[in-house]
Amino acid sequence: SAVISQKPSRDICQRGTSLTIQCQVDSQVTMMFWYRQQPGQSLTLIATANQGSEATYESGFVIDKFPISRPNLTFSTLTVSNMSPEDSSIYLCSSRGGDYSYNEQFFGPGTRLTVL
Amino acid sequence: GQQLNQSPQSMFIQEGEDVSMNCTSSSIFNTWLWYKQDPGEGPVLLIALYKAGELTSNGRLTAQFGITRKDSFLNISASIPSDVGIYFCAPPGATNKLIFGTGTLLAVQP
């Protein structure tokens, strides 16, 4: 399976600040995604990170709040902007394709964010 | 939107017992993926199913792609303490993006 790392693994942030989460995949992949998992909940897709173009956001998520970059086929960042306590969640990076079956999708370990 | 209901919501069993869980939907899917999420970790892909009626095993895990294509089942035989976690079904939807089920929390008593 693809090996995905995320930095930071966890952080505690103050209200109104922003945090950028990095995601690195060990091989070139076709697609990269960002998910949010609120406490005790399932995973919700935030956006698809597109290489060389703007990310595609799901309903309820906007670029101003969650800017995303994907400068190449192995790396992406998600920024959580102007944070509030409601943004406290686990943020997960995911990839599909490349050296692996397009039907199989892999996940990073997640970034646990707490906003005070 | 599409909804995936997993049952049971949680299970508390003794080590050595067999486990069965399922995922049902009102929509038809062409692929079913099953994931396990350990506490503090990201989901790990367990089994992928590509054909209606397909039965696939991965060690003590066996998953089936329902014949109606609206459901899938996961069985764990002879459970052990490290089976603890949350199990998610996650078929790709019409736009090929994964749709995650509500999850089944499994606790195993040694």
Interface residues (C-beta under 8 A of the other chain):
Chain A: S1 I4 F33 S42 L43 T44 L45 T48 L92 S94 S101 N103 E104 Q105 F106 F107 G108 P109 G110 R112
Chain B: T31 L33 Y35 G40 E41 G42 P43 V44 L45 A48 Y50 F88 A90 P92 K97 L98 F100 G101 T102 G103
